[in-house]
Amino acid sequence: MGYSKNLGAGLFTMLLLAPAIMATDPDPLQDFCVADLDGKAVSVNGHTCKPMSEAGDDFLFSSKLTKAGNTSTPNGSAVTELDVAEWPGTNTLGVSMNRVDFAPGGTNPPHIHPRATEIGMVMKGELFVGILGSFDSGNKLYSRVVRAGETFVIPRGLMHFQFNVGKTEAYMVVSFNSQNPGIVFVPLTLFGSNPPIPTPVLTKALRVEAGVVELLKSKFAGGS
């Protein structure tokens, strides 16, 4: 009898809580929510929506990735981002894209996307693509030379890189399952953070002398 009472009380509590439990919906609740990038309202995931009367009629289209980036950089590569900040029409849709251009010998250095899985296609040239497994996998490096028309996938949160092994310029286009995948460039984060990571921490972690750490910090001064 006592069991039945407890069960009944539990079901009653669940019914009371059901409206609160179901108060959120992971899927879009409208056709479009064009990001109001100048909006002041507090947001958790995504930006507030512009009134459709102010959104125009071209928010579903972008030509930004048709233009090659300037690869005259220390890495010999250039990333053209097409996330929600550059394409407000992707707001709340959970998608975004990048184009990465490479000079011969250029690299997209080891980095992580903390909020997204990445899938990419090499559009021109040939790239050595490396994906590093977690500590649980024994830090295994999964790698292959990926040529024009071929694809690769990188699970969320895993470190990866690309390197142009061809003799000509190359570029790839990648997509993410997030409107704002984020990026952590490993060398820049370690040696160009603001404020800097204390040198003794890095000498111990990397098992090198302080002079080596200071040299590397000088290469990434100013966060570049």
Backbone as CSV, one residue per row, in Angstrom:
resi,resn,N_x,N_y,N_z,CA_x,CA_y,CA_z,C_x,C_y,C_z
1,MET,0.829,-1.201,0.000,0.000,0.000,0.000,0.863,1.251,0.000
2,GLY,1.917,1.202,0.880,2.828,2.349,0.942,3.534,2.561,-0.385
3,TYR,3.889,1.439,-1.066,4.543,1.535,-2.375,3.643,2.245,-3.374
4,SER,2.347,1.895,-3.365,1.406,2.502,-4.306,1.284,3.995,-4.056
5,LYS,1.268,4.380,-2.788,1.177,5.806,-2.463,2.403,6.548,-2.975
6,ASN,3.582,5.963,-2.750,4.821,6.611,-3.202,4.855,6.728,-4.720
7,LEU,4.393,5.663,-5.395,4.362,5.689,-6.851,3.406,6.764,-7.344
8,GLY,2.249,6.843,-6.699,1.278,7.859,-7.089,1.813,9.259,-6.872
9,ALA,2.489,9.475,-5.746,3.065,10.795,-5.466,4.132,11.145,-6.488
10,GLY,4.919,10.125,-6.882,5.968,10.374,-7.872,5.403,10.765,-9.221
11,LEU,4.345,10.052,-9.649,3.718,10.374,-10.931,3.097,11.766,-10.906
12,PHE,2.482,12.128,-9.756,1.875,13.449,-9.623,2.941,14.537,-9.736
13,THR,4.101,14.308,-9.108,5.202,15.278,-9.179,5.696,15.437,-10.609
14,MET,5.807,14.308,-11.320,6.261,14.364,-12.712,5.294,15.153,-13.581
15,LEU,4.006,14.968,-13.345,3.012,15.701,-14.123,3.103,17.192,-13.851
16,LEU,3.368,17.549,-12.599,3.516,18.963,-12.257,4.734,19.573,-12.936
17,LEU,5.803,18.794,-13.035,7.053,19.302,-13.593,7.079,19.239,-15.103
18,ALA,6.193,18.468,-15.708,6.240,18.259,-17.159,6.259,19.551,-17.954
19,PRO,5.411,20.549,-17.639,5.462,21.796,-18.430,6.823,22.456,-18.392
20,ALA,7.491,22.417,-17.220,8.808,23.042,-17.114,9.846,22.247,-17.881
21,ILE,9.740,20.903,-17.813,10.703,20.051,-18.501,10.632,20.262,-20.014
22,MET,9.416,20.445,-20.535,9.207,20.561,-21.974,9.213,22.002,-22.464
23,ALA,9.693,22.924,-21.606,9.607,24.344,-21.965,10.652,24.774,-22.976
24,THR,11.623,23.937,-23.273,12.639,24.281,-24.254,12.531,23.363,-25.450
25,ASP,12.986,23.849,-26.586,12.936,23.077,-27.821,14.269,23.236,-28.529
26,PRO,14.997,22.136,-28.797,16.317,22.246,-29.426,16.248,22.635,-30.894
27,ASP,15.069,22.565,-31.492,14.928,22.872,-32.910,14.406,24.292,-33.108
28,PRO,14.684,24.901,-34.285,14.169,26.247,-34.554,12.647,26.279,-34.448
29,LEU,12.143,27.386,-33.945,10.705,27.546,-33.779,10.113,28.486,-34.822
30,GLN,10.929,28.893,-35.798,10.455,29.725,-36.885,11.280,29.412,-38.118
31,ASP,10.833,29.837,-39.289,11.581,29.553,-40.516,12.966,30.169,-40.481
32,PHE,13.053,31.437,-40.099,14.311,32.172,-40.136,14.463,33.008,-38.865
33,CYS,15.708,33.132,-38.433,16.021,34.007,-37.307,17.322,34.711,-37.661
34,VAL,17.239,35.728,-38.495,18.428,36.448,-38.946,19.036,37.187,-37.761
35,ALA,20.311,36.972,-37.509,20.947,37.512,-36.312,20.955,39.039,-36.302
36,ASP,20.522,39.588,-35.198,20.655,41.028,-34.966,21.988,41.232,-34.266
37,LEU,23.054,41.418,-35.054,24.402,41.490,-34.494,24.609,42.743,-33.659
38,ASP,23.745,43.728,-33.824,23.835,44.955,-33.024,22.878,44.935,-31.846
39,GLY,22.169,43.835,-31.678,21.188,43.760,-30.600,21.849,43.751,-29.237
40,LYS,21.189,44.312,-28.261,21.723,44.414,-26.902,21.130,43.369,-25.961
41,ALA,20.159,42.618,-26.448,19.511,41.643,-25.583,20.469,40.518,-25.221
42,VAL,20.310,39.997,-24.012,21.147,38.885,-23.557,20.737,37.622,-24.295
43,SER,21.719,36.863,-24.787,21.432,35.607,-25.476,22.308,34.512,-24.917
44,VAL,21.813,33.275,-24.981,22.569,32.130,-24.505,23.166,31.376,-25.676
45,ASN,22.334,30.943,-26.602,22.788,30.271,-27.814,22.250,31.037,-29.010
46,GLY,23.121,31.748,-29.691,22.689,32.522,-30.837,22.329,33.947,-30.457
47,HIS,22.054,34.733,-31.476,21.696,36.128,-31.301,20.177,36.278,-31.346
48,THR,19.702,37.415,-30.853,18.280,37.699,-30.993,17.954,37.886,-32.474
49,CYS,16.690,37.701,-32.811,16.270,37.751,-34.216,15.912,39.181,-34.626
50,LYS,16.324,39.529,-35.827,15.848,40.773,-36.418,14.373,40.605,-36.802
51,PRO,13.602,41.672,-36.755,12.269,41.580,-37.364,12.414,41.259,-38.845
52,MET,11.589,40.366,-39.353,11.720,39.964,-40.744,11.568,41.150,-41.694
53,SER,10.864,42.185,-41.258,10.713,43.372,-42.100,12.032,44.110,-42.296
54,GLU,13.029,43.825,-41.426,14.334,44.478,-41.522,15.413,43.545,-42.056
55,ALA,15.072,42.281,-42.319,16.085,41.276,-42.668,16.492,41.307,-44.132
56,GLY,15.696,41.960,-44.984,15.998,41.938,-46.408,15.603,40.603,-47.009
57,ASP,16.129,40.324,-48.206,15.751,39.072,-48.867,16.945,38.271,-49.367
58,ASP,18.160,38.627,-48.905,19.337,37.890,-49.370,20.102,37.229,-48.235
59,PHE,19.474,37.064,-47.068,20.179,36.537,-45.908,20.477,35.051,-46.012
60,LEU,19.883,34.362,-46.986,20.150,32.935,-47.173,21.303,32.669,-48.129
61,PHE,21.945,33.725,-48.623,22.977,33.571,-49.649,24.242,34.336,-49.252
62,SER,25.387,33.801,-49.674,26.664,34.476,-49.433,27.646,34.102,-50.538
63,SER,28.438,35.065,-50.954,29.480,34.817,-51.960,30.879,34.990,-51.377
64,LYS,30.959,35.062,-50.047,32.240,35.383,-49.416,33.318,34.341,-49.703
65,LEU,32.943,33.078,-49.794,33.951,32.030,-49.970,34.440,31.894,-51.408
66,THR,33.937,32.732,-52.304,34.421,32.684,-53.689,35.780,33.356,-53.826
67,LYS,36.174,34.153,-52.833,37.417,34.914,-52.912,38.519,34.235,-52.112
68,ALA,39.694,34.099,-52.736,40.839,33.498,-52.060,41.392,34.450,-51.015
69,GLY,41.863,33.886,-49.909,42.491,34.690,-48.872,43.941,34.971,-49.193
70,ASN,44.511,35.944,-48.502,45.910,36.334,-48.690,46.805,35.402,-47.878
71,THR,47.587,34.581,-48.563,48.420,33.584,-47.884,49.806,34.113,-47.525
72,SER,50.013,35.415,-47.672,51.301,36.010,-47.273,51.296,36.228,-45.763
73,THR,51.263,35.152,-45.023,51.220,35.170,-43.564,52.340,34.278,-43.036
74,PRO,52.656,34.381,-41.741,53.712,33.500,-41.201,53.450,32.020,-41.416
75,ASN,52.159,31.616,-41.439,51.823,30.202,-41.647,51.693,29.833,-43.120
76,GLY,51.667,30.844,-43.996,51.456,30.559,-45.407,50.049,30.095,-45.701
77,SER,49.082,30.534,-44.898,47.688,30.146,-45.101,46.784,31.297,-44.696
78,ALA,45.537,31.223,-45.126,44.552,32.244,-44.789,43.198,31.585,-44.609
79,VAL,42.534,31.918,-43.501,41.213,31.369,-43.203,40.159,32.442,-43.463
80,THR,39.187,32.122,-44.288,38.032,32.989,-44.515,36.846,32.372,-43.792
81,GLU,36.399,33.035,-42.745,35.335,32.488,-41.910,33.962,32.864,-42.450
82,LEU,33.039,31.953,-42.291,31.655,32.203,-42.669,30.756,31.636,-41.568
83,ASP,30.933,32.224,-40.370,30.095,31.840,-39.248,28.983,32.859,-39.081
84,VAL,28.293,32.805,-37.967,27.124,33.663,-37.802,27.487,35.145,-37.823
85,ALA,28.704,35.490,-37.396,29.109,36.891,-37.416,29.257,37.414,-38.838
86,GLU,29.591,36.514,-39.775,29.768,36.908,-41.168,28.529,36.606,-42.013
87,TRP,27.693,35.722,-41.522,26.501,35.304,-42.267,25.340,35.197,-41.281
88,PRO,24.717,36.314,-40.946,23.686,36.327,-39.906,22.517,35.385,-40.174
89,GLY,22.322,34.994,-41.437,21.233,34.084,-41.756,21.398,32.696,-41.163
90,THR,22.605,32.342,-40.706,22.815,31.027,-40.101,22.435,30.999,-38.626
91,ASN,22.035,32.120,-38.085,21.700,32.199,-36.667,20.674,31.128,-36.285
92,THR,20.976,30.388,-35.241,20.164,29.299,-34.650,20.093,28.042,-35.510
93,LEU,20.737,28.031,-36.679,20.640,26.870,-37.566,21.709,25.814,-37.285
94,GLY,22.746,26.172,-36.526,23.755,25.195,-36.153,24.678,24.777,-37.284
95,VAL,24.947,25.691,-38.231,25.859,25.393,-39.334,26.738,26.609,-39.620
96,SER,27.909,26.352,-40.163,28.799,27.412,-40.640,29.847,26.785,-41.540
97,MET,30.642,27.631,-42.215,31.654,27.151,-43.151,32.910,28.010,-43.056
98,ASN,34.015,27.458,-43.508,35.273,28.195,-43.681,35.887,27.823,-45.023
99,ARG,36.658,28.757,-45.555,37.555,28.452,-46.667,38.972,28.687,-46.166
100,VAL,39.873,27.763,-46.475,41.273,27.922,-46.077,42.140,27.801,-47.322
101,ASP,42.927,28.850,-47.589,43.851,28.871,-48.721,45.271,28.637,-48.229
102,PHE,46.064,27.947,-49.052,47.430,27.582,-48.682,48.395,27.950,-49.796
103,ALA,49.478,28.621,-49.445,50.605,28.751,-50.360,51.352,27.417,-50.380
104,PRO,52.199,27.173,-51.367,53.023,25.959,-51.321,53.823,25.912,-50.016
105,GLY,53.731,24.811,-49.309,54.408,24.697,-48.022,53.670,25.360,-46.875
106,GLY,52.493,25.915,-47.127,51.720,26.572,-46.076,51.007,25.570,-45.183
107,THR,50.721,25.996,-43.952,50.061,25.105,-43.001,48.937,25.816,-42.276
108,ASN,47.913,25.073,-41.953,46.894,25.493,-41.005,47.291,24.811,-39.706
109,PRO,47.937,25.529,-38.784,48.644,24.873,-37.673,47.711,24.105,-36.748
110,PRO,48.282,23.237,-35.908,47.460,22.433,-35.009,46.469,23.298,-34.233
111,HIS,45.189,22.873,-34.279,44.142,23.639,-33.625,42.978,22.728,-33.262
112,ILE,42.046,23.292,-32.513,40.880,22.554,-32.011,39.649,23.427,-32.223
113,HIS,38.536,22.791,-32.584,37.244,23.473,-32.587,36.452,22.923,-31.403
114,PRO,36.318,23.704,-30.340,35.714,23.159,-29.116,34.222,22.906,-29.205
115,ARG,33.553,23.490,-30.214,32.098,23.380,-30.238,31.547,22.717,-31.494
116,ALA,32.386,22.050,-32.286,31.849,21.518,-33.545,32.672,20.373,-34.112
117,THR,31.960,19.463,-34.786,32.589,18.502,-35.688,32.796,19.196,-37.031
118,GLU,33.844,18.817,-37.721,34.201,19.458,-39.000,34.230,18.415,-40.111
119,ILE,33.689,18.762,-41.255,33.807,17.922,-42.440,34.295,18.813,-43.571
120,GLY,35.282,18.339,-44.344,35.891,19.207,-45.343,36.148,18.509,-46.664
121,MET,36.324,19.331,-47.683,36.687,18.836,-49.012,37.827,19.693,-49.551
122,VAL,38.850,19.026,-50.044,39.929,19.732,-50.727,39.431,20.095,-52.121
123,MET,39.484,21.363,-52.443,38.954,21.854,-53.714,40.046,21.977,-54.783
124,LYS,41.279,22.192,-54.330,42.397,22.370,-55.259,43.670,21.946,-54.567
125,GLY,44.552,21.251,-55.293,45.837,20.856,-54.738,45.753,19.592,-53.903
126,GLU,46.730,19.431,-53.024,46.777,18.262,-52.152,47.303,18.669,-50.786
127,LEU,46.598,18.237,-49.758,46.901,18.617,-48.385,47.162,17.387,-47.537
128,PHE,48.199,17.463,-46.724,48.440,16.443,-45.713,47.573,16.812,-44.510
129,VAL,46.575,15.969,-44.229,45.630,16.235,-43.151,45.966,15.311,-41.985
130,GLY,46.156,15.898,-40.803,46.466,15.118,-39.614,45.442,15.356,-38.526
131,ILE,45.002,14.275,-37.879,44.024,14.329,-36.803,44.589,13.532,-35.640
132,LEU,44.664,14.163,-34.474,45.267,13.524,-33.309,44.193,13.011,-32.371
133,GLY,44.272,11.718,-32.070,43.343,11.142,-31.112,43.634,11.626,-29.702
134,SER,42.714,11.357,-28.802,42.876,11.769,-27.412,43.894,10.873,-26.702
135,PHE,44.177,11.211,-25.450,45.098,10.406,-24.634,44.617,8.964,-24.562
136,ASP,43.271,8.787,-24.530,42.710,7.433,-24.459,43.076,6.593,-25.669
137,SER,43.326,7.234,-26.810,43.671,6.493,-28.027,45.172,6.305,-28.158
138,GLY,45.919,6.736,-27.137,47.376,6.649,-27.222,47.972,7.779,-28.033
139,ASN,47.232,8.909,-28.125,47.684,10.073,-28.904,48.007,9.700,-30.345
140,LYS,47.237,8.811,-30.897,47.485,8.315,-32.257,47.260,9.424,-33.284
141,LEU,48.155,9.492,-34.255,48.012,10.419,-35.369,47.374,9.688,-36.542
142,TYR,46.226,10.174,-36.983,45.552,9.672,-38.169,45.829,10.672,-39.285
143,SER,46.411,10.215,-40.372,46.831,11.171,-41.392,46.742,10.573,-42.788
144,ARG,46.619,11.478,-43.760,46.577,11.064,-45.157,46.752,12.305,-46.025
145,VAL,47.327,12.118,-47.204,47.336,13.174,-48.206,45.973,13.163,-48.888
146,VAL,45.257,14.268,-48.775,43.908,14.394,-49.330,43.981,15.282,-50.562
147,ARG,43.485,14.785,-51.671,43.589,15.495,-52.946,42.247,16.110,-53.356
148,ALA,42.309,16.954,-54.381,41.112,17.668,-54.838,39.952,16.706,-55.078
149,GLY,38.805,17.029,-54.501,37.620,16.186,-54.633,37.450,15.187,-53.510
150,GLU,38.486,15.008,-52.684,38.399,14.062,-51.571,38.003,14.795,-50.289
151,THR,37.521,14.027,-49.331,36.952,14.615,-48.121,37.596,14.036,-46.863
152,PHE,37.339,14.712,-45.750,37.809,14.242,-44.446,36.825,14.724,-43.382
153,VAL,36.845,14.071,-42.219,35.989,14.469,-41.106,36.820,14.490,-39.831
154,ILE,36.535,15.489,-38.975,37.286,15.661,-37.737,36.290,15.752,-36.580
155,PRO,36.315,14.789,-35.673,35.385,14.836,-34.540,35.605,16.080,-33.670
156,ARG,34.543,16.524,-33.090,34.574,17.701,-32.221,35.641,17.583,-31.136
157,GLY,36.425,18.639,-30.983,37.364,18.725,-29.880,38.715,18.076,-30.113
158,LEU,38.918,17.380,-31.253,40.205,16.743,-31.503,41.151,17.709,-32.228
159,MET,42.410,17.686,-31.829,43.410,18.532,-32.468,43.682,18.037,-33.879
160,HIS,43.881,18.985,-34.818,44.130,18.606,-36.206,44.886,19.721,-36.923
161,PHE,45.359,19.406,-38.117,46.123,20.383,-38.906,46.057,19.981,-40.366
162,GLN,46.440,20.915,-41.238,46.588,20.636,-42.670,47.889,21.294,-43.146
163,PHE,48.531,20.650,-44.116,49.804,21.143,-44.645,49.826,20.920,-46.156
164,ASN,50.145,21.961,-46.904,50.173,21.863,-48.361,51.453,21.163,-48.801
165,VAL,51.314,19.931,-49.275,52.480,19.158,-49.703,52.700,19.265,-51.207
166,GLY,51.817,20.000,-51.893,51.965,20.144,-53.334,52.870,21.302,-53.712
167,LYS,53.105,21.449,-55.007,53.981,22.508,-55.510,53.195,23.741,-55.952
168,THR,51.879,23.671,-55.828,51.033,24.794,-56.233,50.156,25.215,-55.051
169,GLU,49.445,26.331,-55.232,48.500,26.758,-54.205,47.391,25.714,-54.053
170,ALA,46.810,25.682,-52.872,45.725,24.739,-52.582,44.677,25.453,-51.748
171,TYR,43.460,24.908,-51.780,42.463,25.406,-50.840,41.427,24.341,-50.551
172,MET,40.786,24.494,-49.408,39.739,23.573,-48.987,38.567,24.368,-48.454
173,VAL,37.398,23.730,-48.440,36.197,24.302,-47.837,35.716,23.312,-46.786
174,VAL,35.425,23.824,-45.596,34.986,22.960,-44.499,33.658,23.465,-43.951
175,SER,32.892,22.538,-43.393,31.613,22.861,-42.772,31.615,22.374,-41.334
176,PHE,30.838,23.076,-40.495,30.749,22.755,-39.071,29.283,22.604,-38.669
177,ASN,29.045,21.791,-37.662,27.680,21.658,-37.136,27.459,22.628,-35.977
178,SER,27.926,23.848,-36.159,27.719,24.925,-35.192,27.785,26.239,-35.944
179,GLN,26.978,27.202,-35.552,27.055,28.516,-36.171,28.262,29.293,-35.668
180,ASN,28.894,28.796,-34.589,30.070,29.453,-34.019,30.979,28.385,-33.415
181,PRO,31.741,27.669,-34.271,32.493,26.504,-33.789,33.633,26.834,-32.847
182,GLY,34.136,28.067,-32.911,35.280,28.428,-32.076,36.560,27.800,-32.582
183,ILE,37.685,28.362,-32.158,38.981,27.802,-32.570,40.029,28.099,-31.507
184,VAL,40.856,27.101,-31.246,41.987,27.237,-30.329,43.229,26.830,-31.105
185,PHE,44.040,27.817,-31.526,45.303,27.518,-32.189,46.316,27.146,-31.117
186,VAL,46.827,25.934,-31.161,47.654,25.417,-30.079,48.939,26.231,-29.886
187,PRO,49.744,26.492,-30.923,50.973,27.272,-30.690,50.684,28.680,-30.165
188,LEU,49.682,29.328,-30.764,49.340,30.681,-30.349,48.809,30.703,-28.922
189,THR,48.012,29.709,-28.572,47.453,29.657,-27.223,48.548,29.448,-26.185
190,LEU,49.504,28.590,-26.483,50.563,28.304,-25.524,51.549,29.463,-25.371
191,PHE,51.900,30.094,-26.490,53.000,31.064,-26.455,52.575,32.500,-26.722
192,GLY,51.296,32.724,-27.007,50.841,34.087,-27.256,49.621,34.464,-26.453
193,SER,49.381,33.760,-25.338,48.194,34.045,-24.530,48.317,35.407,-23.854
194,ASN,47.189,35.925,-23.429,47.152,37.235,-22.773,46.327,37.134,-21.489
195,PRO,46.972,37.241,-20.311,48.416,37.406,-20.081,49.170,36.111,-20.378
196,PRO,50.491,36.201,-20.492,51.277,35.013,-20.866,51.206,33.917,-19.811
197,ILE,51.284,32.676,-20.274,51.464,31.559,-19.350,52.845,31.691,-18.728
198,PRO,52.974,31.572,-17.409,54.298,31.701,-16.789,55.307,30.734,-17.402
199,THR,56.494,31.251,-17.660,57.539,30.441,-18.293,57.848,29.153,-17.525
200,PRO,57.920,29.166,-16.184,58.202,27.908,-15.477,57.165,26.822,-15.736
201,VAL,55.912,27.217,-15.957,54.881,26.228,-16.268,55.202,25.541,-17.592
202,LEU,55.587,26.345,-18.591,55.871,25.785,-19.909,57.182,25.008,-19.941
203,THR,58.194,25.457,-19.209,59.458,24.700,-19.198,59.245,23.316,-18.599
204,LYS,58.420,23.260,-17.559,58.158,21.965,-16.929,57.292,21.089,-17.837
205,ALA,56.253,21.684,-18.425,55.330,20.914,-19.260,55.995,20.422,-20.540
206,LEU,56.853,21.265,-21.139,57.472,20.923,-22.420,58.856,20.302,-22.262
207,ARG,59.386,20.334,-21.029,60.681,19.710,-20.718,61.810,20.340,-21.525
208,VAL,61.809,21.672,-21.555,62.850,22.424,-22.247,63.364,23.529,-21.331
209,GLU,64.426,24.186,-21.766,64.994,25.288,-20.993,64.162,26.551,-21.173
210,ALA,64.319,27.472,-20.226,63.557,28.716,-20.255,63.839,29.520,-21.519
211,GLY,65.088,29.458,-22.011,65.435,30.213,-23.216,64.619,29.779,-24.425
212,VAL,64.314,28.491,-24.515,63.518,27.978,-25.629,62.096,28.538,-25.544
213,VAL,61.533,28.536,-24.344,60.176,29.057,-24.157,60.129,30.540,-24.485
214,GLU,61.110,31.304,-24.030,61.115,32.744,-24.291,61.258,33.023,-25.795
215,LEU,62.038,32.213,-26.489,62.171,32.369,-27.937,60.826,32.137,-28.619
216,LEU,60.144,31.076,-28.216,58.848,30.775,-28.816,57.824,31.861,-28.493
217,LYS,57.855,32.386,-27.282,56.947,33.474,-26.926,57.182,34.701,-27.800
218,SER,58.448,34.939,-28.131,58.754,36.114,-28.968,58.187,35.959,-30.379
219,LYS,58.040,34.718,-30.834,57.490,34.472,-32.170,55.996,34.738,-32.249
220,PHE,55.324,34.693,-31.086,53.875,34.867,-31.069,53.447,36.103,-30.279
221,ALA,54.402,37.016,-30.088,54.086,38.253,-29.380,53.006,39.023,-30.108
222,GLY,52.081,39.582,-29.357,50.998,40.347,-29.984,49.851,39.496,-30.456
223,GLY,49.899,38.180,-30.159,48.784,37.312,-30.498,48.642,37.034,-31.977
224,SER,49.771,36.950,-32.686,49.689,36.669,-34.128,50.634,35.541,-34.495
